[in-house]
């Protein structure tokens, strides 16, 4: 018996199997059922909106969190608060300055387990050309066979975070000091993702 060939075969198997397993952990965004929402105070009311154009790159396996990652790219010009005049103001230099900074990105550096089924996705949030340390707590809503698409698995993630927009350079503080636009923004991320079984 050629033990050398057997050992080589086993070593190659160990190299090949993790690579195939890693590919299975890639999830594709279902854009029709996902979004990044936000809410901010305007004097006494709440203004709500979302971004119509964003993409993700998600690798997730609860058994291999060291290999899991989340990346988001949001096109700032796709902001939608249902009032076009307000949207134009938000993408101006007074707030997001989309002409100079057309995208916002978030790139994770680690995914860890928190309490109550929360996965803490820690990484770098880049806004207007500057990067900040940030953690997005995502709750895994579930994983199951897609009820409408045979041969497909579907998973869901939901997460909320409260950010101080002024600390990210979104506005100079002028409208906050006037008592018109609040500085604290609640961001709600809701994702539905799929993969072939």
Buried (B, 14 or more C-beta within 10 A) or exposed (E): EEEEEEEEEEEEEEEEEEEEEEEEBBBEBBBEEBBBBBBBBBEEEEBEBBBBBBEBBBBBBEEBBEBBBBBBBBBBBBBBBEEEEBBEBBBEEBBBBBEEBBBBBBBBEEBEEEEEEBBBBBBEBBBBEEEBEBBBBBBBBEBEEBEEEEEBBBBBBBBBBEBEBBEBBBBEEEBBEEEEBBBEBBBBBBBBBBBEE
